[in-house]
């Protein structure tokens, strides 16, 4: 009996360290998790720069609270100016010189497209990219890339459905950014209209290097369109809203949700000029009095006051940054001491109904090995001159 007992103890002693063994890839250690990011802190999409700043602030808060599983987050964020060649340069630096565990929230469809193949070839996670292009949900062909926000095509289909229901005789004008981002929205809109695609009387595009979209707005007005689908990034969205108002064009105006920030878009355009615009949401907007006594928004305000006091609390992009950072923190908590790139992807694809309370009620985050689209629901909203007002039911979902 004694010898078998001793053998048993030896077996336990041998297996216990193996079970507790920590696994690390570049960018992870007992003390640190290095995460890389590119963001347009300058250039034509610089309104999104606040996302990178709010994420930085969130990780600062986490580090003060002890980090993630006892490890400090080292968030390395570079300015790519919304320039794909610059994004490629920065991504290579993050992977090959900074040796980050993964990149996170790299912003922009063109920018992420430029590094898509590289990240997958290197087998470095391209996590929760800040773009709603549909192609990020492709685990079979690109298993190292995952989106986060609702995809552009689904959002555009929601607007198309609303137009068909409320204004079946509409004459539609579309303004879109001439790249993968704009074309993805456009495809979803065409698909949503289906056989009624002939309702579109004019489509005009712009380039990110253009100084304004004033001439495009004039063209759309002259087409006789009485419905306007505005597929633009913040700078151009504000210009389009202002120009339409100034020339007296008053269509039913649909604005993509990547540019529906009260602080970054509607205020520069002029709040009075934005009355009646329809968009969609999946996050709580702090400008909405509906959330005045909401616990999650109160906690977010405390976070902003302490860790990002210069941040605009009327800017929903700061709620976005906070919420997506919360999501990746959950993924890393689930990783435990197995901080390999493969396990980061495995845990990111294993979020089952995760609920960040800054999401709208009824909207959850869920992923699986064959579904890399964390959020698939939105709710329509209309701007009343002061704040967005949600209406209708939550749309989309699994």
C-alpha positions as CSV (number, residue, x, y, z in Angstrom):
1,X,0.0,0.0,0.0
2,X,2.8,2.4,1.0
3,X,4.6,2.1,-2.4
4,X,1.5,2.7,-4.4
5,X,0.7,5.7,-2.3
6,X,4.2,7.1,-2.9
7,X,3.9,6.5,-6.6
8,X,0.6,8.3,-6.6
9,X,2.1,11.3,-4.8
10,X,4.9,11.4,-7.4
11,X,2.4,11.3,-10.2
12,X,0.5,14.3,-8.7
13,X,3.8,16.1,-8.3
14,X,4.7,15.5,-11.9
15,X,1.3,16.5,-13.4
16,X,0.5,19.5,-11.2
17,X,3.2,21.8,-12.7
18,X,2.3,20.7,-16.2
19,X,-1.3,21.6,-15.5
20,X,-0.4,25.0,-14.1
21,X,2.2,25.7,-16.8
22,X,1.9,29.2,-18.3
23,X,2.0,29.5,-22.1
24,X,3.2,32.7,-23.8
25,X,3.7,34.0,-27.3
26,X,5.6,37.2,-28.1
27,X,3.9,40.1,-26.4
28,X,3.0,38.2,-23.2
29,X,4.8,37.5,-19.9
30,X,4.1,37.1,-16.2
31,X,3.9,40.9,-15.9
32,X,2.7,42.3,-19.3
33,X,0.4,42.0,-22.2
34,X,1.5,44.1,-25.2
35,X,-1.3,45.1,-27.6
36,X,-0.8,47.1,-30.8
37,X,-3.1,49.6,-32.5
38,X,-3.2,52.1,-35.4
39,X,-5.6,55.0,-35.4
40,X,-6.1,58.1,-37.4
41,X,-5.1,60.7,-34.9
42,X,-4.5,63.0,-37.9
43,X,-5.8,63.3,-41.4
44,X,-9.3,63.2,-42.9
45,X,-10.7,60.7,-40.4
46,X,-9.1,62.3,-37.3
47,X,-12.5,62.5,-35.5
48,X,-12.0,58.8,-34.8
49,X,-8.8,59.5,-33.0
50,X,-10.7,59.8,-29.7
51,X,-11.4,56.1,-29.9
52,X,-7.7,55.3,-29.5
53,X,-7.5,57.8,-26.6
54,X,-10.5,56.3,-24.8
55,X,-9.1,52.8,-25.2
56,X,-5.8,54.0,-23.8
57,X,-7.6,55.5,-20.9
58,X,-9.5,52.3,-20.3
59,X,-6.3,50.3,-20.1
60,X,-4.8,52.9,-17.7
61,X,-7.8,52.3,-15.5
62,X,-7.4,48.5,-15.6
63,X,-3.7,48.8,-14.9
64,X,-4.4,50.9,-11.8
65,X,-6.9,48.2,-10.7
66,X,-4.2,45.4,-11.0
67,X,-4.3,44.7,-14.7
68,X,-5.8,41.6,-16.3
69,X,-5.1,38.4,-14.4
70,X,-2.3,40.3,-12.6
71,X,-0.7,41.5,-15.9
72,X,-0.2,45.1,-16.9
73,X,-1.6,46.1,-20.4
74,X,0.9,47.9,-22.5
75,X,-1.2,49.5,-25.3
76,X,1.0,50.8,-28.2
77,X,-0.9,53.0,-30.5
78,X,0.4,54.7,-33.7
79,X,-1.0,57.4,-35.9
80,X,-1.6,56.1,-39.5
81,X,-3.5,59.2,-40.7
82,X,-6.1,56.9,-42.3
83,X,-3.5,56.1,-45.0
84,X,-3.3,52.4,-45.9
85,X,0.4,52.4,-46.8
86,X,1.1,54.0,-43.4
87,X,-1.0,51.3,-41.7
88,X,1.1,48.6,-43.4
89,X,4.2,50.3,-42.1
90,X,2.9,50.6,-38.6
91,X,1.5,47.1,-38.5
92,X,4.9,45.6,-39.5
93,X,6.5,47.7,-36.8
94,X,4.0,46.5,-34.1
95,X,4.5,42.8,-35.1
96,X,8.2,42.7,-36.0
97,X,9.8,45.3,-33.7
98,X,7.4,45.9,-30.8
99,X,6.4,42.2,-30.8
100,X,2.8,42.7,-29.7
101,X,0.7,39.7,-28.8
102,X,-1.9,41.0,-31.3
103,X,-3.3,44.2,-32.9
104,X,-6.6,45.5,-31.7
105,X,-9.1,48.1,-33.1
106,X,-7.0,49.1,-36.1
107,X,-9.4,51.6,-37.7
108,X,-10.8,51.9,-41.2
109,X,-11.9,49.5,-43.9
110,X,-9.1,50.5,-46.4
111,X,-6.5,50.4,-43.7
112,X,-7.5,47.0,-42.4
113,X,-7.8,45.6,-45.9
114,X,-4.2,46.7,-46.5
115,X,-2.9,44.5,-43.6
116,X,-5.5,41.7,-43.8
117,X,-3.3,39.2,-45.7
118,X,-0.2,40.1,-43.7
119,X,-1.8,39.6,-40.3
120,X,-3.2,36.2,-41.4
121,X,0.1,35.1,-43.0
122,X,1.9,36.0,-39.7
123,X,-0.8,34.3,-37.7
124,X,-1.1,37.4,-35.5
125,X,-4.7,38.2,-34.4
126,X,-6.2,41.3,-36.0
127,X,-8.7,41.7,-33.2
128,X,-12.0,43.6,-33.2
129,X,-11.2,45.8,-36.1
130,X,-12.8,49.2,-36.1
131,X,-14.8,48.8,-39.3
132,X,-18.1,47.1,-40.1
133,X,-17.1,45.6,-43.4
134,X,-18.8,42.2,-43.9
135,X,-15.5,40.5,-44.9
136,X,-14.2,40.4,-41.4
137,X,-16.6,37.6,-40.6
138,X,-14.7,35.0,-42.6
139,X,-13.1,32.5,-40.1
140,X,-12.6,29.9,-42.8
141,X,-10.3,32.0,-45.1
142,X,-9.1,34.6,-42.6
143,X,-9.0,32.9,-39.2
144,X,-6.9,35.6,-37.5
145,X,-9.2,38.5,-38.2
146,X,-12.4,39.4,-36.3
147,X,-14.7,42.4,-36.4
148,X,-16.8,43.8,-33.6
149,X,-19.4,46.3,-34.6
150,X,-22.6,45.5,-36.7
151,X,-21.7,45.0,-40.3
152,X,-22.3,47.7,-42.8
153,X,-24.5,45.6,-45.2
154,X,-26.9,44.6,-42.4
155,X,-27.2,48.2,-41.3
156,X,-27.8,49.4,-44.8
157,X,-30.5,46.7,-45.3
158,X,-32.3,48.0,-42.2
159,X,-32.5,51.5,-43.7
160,X,-33.7,50.1,-47.0
161,X,-36.4,48.1,-45.2
162,X,-37.5,51.3,-43.4
163,X,-37.7,53.3,-46.6
164,X,-39.7,50.5,-48.4
165,X,-42.1,50.5,-45.4
166,X,-42.5,54.3,-44.9
167,X,-41.9,55.8,-48.3
168,X,-42.5,53.3,-51.0
169,X,-42.5,55.9,-53.8
170,X,-39.2,57.4,-52.7
171,X,-36.6,58.9,-55.1
172,X,-33.3,58.0,-53.4
173,X,-30.0,59.8,-53.7
174,X,-26.8,58.2,-52.3
175,X,-23.5,59.7,-51.4
176,X,-20.7,57.2,-50.6
177,X,-17.0,57.1,-50.0
178,X,-15.3,55.6,-53.0
179,X,-13.5,52.6,-51.2
180,X,-14.3,49.3,-49.6
181,X,-16.2,51.0,-46.7
182,X,-18.5,52.9,-48.9
183,X,-19.1,50.1,-51.4
184,X,-19.9,47.6,-48.6
185,X,-22.7,49.9,-47.4
186,X,-23.9,50.4,-51.0
187,X,-24.1,46.7,-51.6
188,X,-26.2,46.2,-48.5
189,X,-28.5,49.0,-49.5
190,X,-29.0,47.6,-53.0
191,X,-29.6,44.1,-51.6
192,X,-32.2,45.6,-49.1
193,X,-34.1,47.4,-51.8
194,X,-34.0,44.3,-54.0
195,X,-36.4,44.6,-57.0
196,X,-37.0,48.2,-56.0
197,X,-33.4,49.3,-56.6
198,X,-34.7,51.5,-59.4
199,X,-35.9,53.9,-56.6
200,X,-32.3,55.1,-56.6
201,X,-32.2,58.1,-59.0
202,X,-28.6,59.2,-58.3
203,X,-25.4,57.8,-56.8
204,X,-22.4,60.0,-56.3
205,X,-19.1,59.3,-54.7
206,X,-16.2,61.2,-53.1
207,X,-12.5,60.5,-52.3
208,X,-11.1,60.8,-48.8
209,X,-8.6,63.4,-50.3
210,X,-11.5,65.7,-51.5
211,X,-11.7,69.0,-49.6
212,X,-15.5,69.0,-49.5
213,X,-18.6,67.1,-50.8
214,X,-20.5,70.3,-51.5
215,X,-20.7,69.7,-55.3
216,X,-22.0,66.1,-54.7
217,X,-24.8,67.4,-52.5
218,X,-25.8,69.9,-55.2
219,X,-25.9,67.0,-57.7
220,X,-28.2,65.0,-55.5
221,X,-30.6,67.9,-54.9
222,X,-30.8,68.5,-58.7
223,X,-31.6,64.8,-59.3
224,X,-35.0,65.3,-57.6
225,X,-34.2,62.8,-54.8
226,X,-36.4,63.1,-51.7
227,X,-34.6,60.5,-49.7
228,X,-30.8,60.8,-49.0
229,X,-28.6,57.9,-47.8
230,X,-25.4,59.5,-46.5
231,X,-22.5,57.0,-46.4
232,X,-19.7,59.2,-45.1
233,X,-17.0,59.4,-42.4
234,X,-17.4,62.2,-39.8
235,X,-15.7,65.1,-41.6
236,X,-17.8,64.6,-44.8
237,X,-20.9,63.8,-42.9
238,X,-20.9,67.1,-41.1
239,X,-20.2,68.9,-44.5
240,X,-23.1,67.0,-46.2
241,X,-25.6,67.8,-43.4
242,X,-24.6,71.5,-43.4
243,X,-24.6,71.9,-47.2
244,X,-28.0,70.1,-47.7
245,X,-29.5,72.5,-45.1
246,X,-27.9,75.6,-46.6
247,X,-29.2,75.0,-50.1
248,X,-32.7,74.2,-48.9
249,X,-32.7,70.5,-49.8
250,X,-34.9,68.7,-47.3
251,X,-34.9,64.9,-48.1
252,X,-35.6,62.2,-45.5
253,X,-32.0,61.8,-44.4
254,X,-30.4,58.5,-43.4
255,X,-26.9,58.7,-41.9
256,X,-24.6,55.7,-41.4
257,X,-24.0,55.0,-37.7
258,X,-20.2,55.4,-38.0
259,X,-20.8,59.1,-38.2
260,X,-23.8,59.7,-35.9
261,X,-21.8,61.2,-33.0
262,X,-23.5,64.3,-31.6
263,X,-20.2,65.7,-30.4
264,X,-18.0,64.9,-33.5
265,X,-20.5,65.3,-36.4
266,X,-23.9,66.9,-35.6
267,X,-22.5,69.7,-33.4
268,X,-19.9,70.8,-36.0
269,X,-22.6,70.6,-38.7
270,X,-25.1,72.6,-36.6
271,X,-27.7,70.7,-34.4
272,X,-30.5,72.7,-36.0
273,X,-29.4,71.4,-39.4
274,X,-29.5,67.8,-38.3
275,X,-33.1,67.7,-37.1
276,X,-35.0,64.6,-38.4
277,X,-31.9,62.6,-39.5
278,X,-32.4,58.8,-39.1
279,X,-29.5,56.6,-38.1
280,X,-29.0,53.4,-36.1
281,X,-27.5,52.5,-32.8
282,X,-26.2,49.6,-30.7
283,X,-24.6,51.7,-27.9
284,X,-26.1,53.9,-25.3
285,X,-25.6,57.6,-26.3
286,X,-24.7,59.7,-23.3
287,X,-26.5,62.7,-24.8
288,X,-29.8,60.8,-24.6
289,X,-31.8,61.8,-21.5
290,X,-33.2,58.3,-21.5
291,X,-29.9,57.2,-19.9
292,X,-29.6,60.1,-17.4
293,X,-29.9,57.7,-14.4
294,X,-28.5,54.7,-16.1
295,X,-25.8,52.9,-14.0
296,X,-23.6,52.0,-16.9
297,X,-23.5,55.5,-18.3
298,X,-22.9,56.9,-14.8
299,X,-19.9,54.6,-14.5
300,X,-18.7,55.6,-17.9
301,X,-18.9,59.3,-16.9
302,X,-16.9,58.6,-13.8
303,X,-14.3,56.8,-16.0
304,X,-14.2,59.8,-18.4
305,X,-13.9,62.4,-15.6
306,X,-10.9,60.5,-14.1
307,X,-9.1,58.9,-17.0
308,X,-10.0,61.0,-20.0
309,X,-11.1,64.4,-18.7
310,X,-10.3,66.1,-22.0
311,X,-12.6,63.7,-23.9
312,X,-16.0,64.9,-25.2
313,X,-18.8,63.2,-23.3
314,X,-21.2,64.1,-26.1
315,X,-19.2,62.0,-28.4
316,X,-20.5,58.4,-28.7
317,X,-17.1,57.3,-30.1
318,X,-15.9,57.5,-26.5
319,X,-18.6,55.1,-25.4
320,X,-17.5,52.9,-28.3
321,X,-13.8,52.9,-27.2
322,X,-14.8,52.1,-23.6
323,X,-17.1,49.2,-24.7
324,X,-14.8,47.6,-27.2
325,X,-11.9,47.8,-24.6
326,X,-14.2,46.1,-22.1
327,X,-14.8,43.3,-24.6
328,X,-11.1,42.6,-25.3
329,X,-10.5,42.6,-21.5
330,X,-13.1,39.9,-21.2
331,X,-11.3,37.8,-23.9
332,X,-8.0,38.2,-22.1
333,X,-9.5,37.2,-18.7
334,X,-10.8,34.1,-20.4
335,X,-7.3,33.3,-21.7
336,X,-6.0,33.0,-18.2
337,X,-2.3,32.0,-18.2
338,X,-2.5,30.7,-21.8
339,X,-1.6,33.9,-23.6
340,X,-0.8,32.5,-27.0
341,X,-2.1,34.0,-30.2
342,X,-4.0,30.9,-30.9
343,X,-5.8,31.0,-27.6
344,X,-6.6,34.7,-28.0
345,X,-8.5,33.8,-31.1
346,X,-10.1,30.8,-29.5
347,X,-11.4,32.8,-26.6
348,X,-12.5,35.7,-28.8
349,X,-14.6,33.1,-30.7
350,X,-16.1,31.8,-27.5
351,X,-18.2,34.8,-26.2
352,X,-21.6,33.5,-25.5
353,X,-24.1,36.2,-24.9
354,X,-21.5,38.5,-23.3
355,X,-23.2,41.7,-22.1
356,X,-21.5,45.0,-21.8
357,X,-24.0,47.3,-20.1
358,X,-23.1,50.2,-22.4
359,X,-24.8,48.3,-25.2
360,X,-28.5,49.0,-25.9
361,X,-30.9,46.7,-24.0
362,X,-31.4,43.5,-25.9
363,X,-28.1,43.6,-27.7
364,X,-25.4,41.1,-26.7
365,X,-22.0,40.0,-28.0
366,X,-21.8,36.4,-29.2
367,X,-19.2,34.5,-31.3
368,X,-18.3,31.0,-32.2
369,X,-15.8,29.2,-34.3
370,X,-17.8,29.8,-37.5
371,X,-19.2,33.2,-36.5
372,X,-16.7,36.1,-36.1
373,X,-19.4,38.8,-36.0
374,X,-19.7,39.8,-32.3
375,X,-22.6,42.3,-32.6
376,X,-25.4,41.8,-35.2
377,X,-28.2,44.0,-33.9
378,X,-29.1,47.6,-34.2
379,X,-32.1,49.9,-33.4
380,X,-33.2,52.9,-35.5
381,X,-33.1,56.4,-34.1
382,X,-34.0,59.9,-35.1
383,X,-32.4,63.2,-34.1
384,X,-34.7,65.8,-32.5
385,X,-32.3,68.7,-32.5
386,X,-30.9,67.9,-29.1
387,X,-30.5,64.2,-28.9
388,X,-31.2,60.9,-30.6
389,X,-34.5,59.2,-29.9
390,X,-34.7,55.4,-30.4
391,X,-37.7,54.0,-32.2
392,X,-38.9,50.6,-33.4
393,X,-37.6,47.2,-32.3
394,X,-34.1,45.9,-32.2
395,X,-33.3,44.6,-35.7
396,X,-31.1,41.8,-36.9
397,X,-29.5,39.2,-34.7
398,X,-29.0,35.5,-35.0
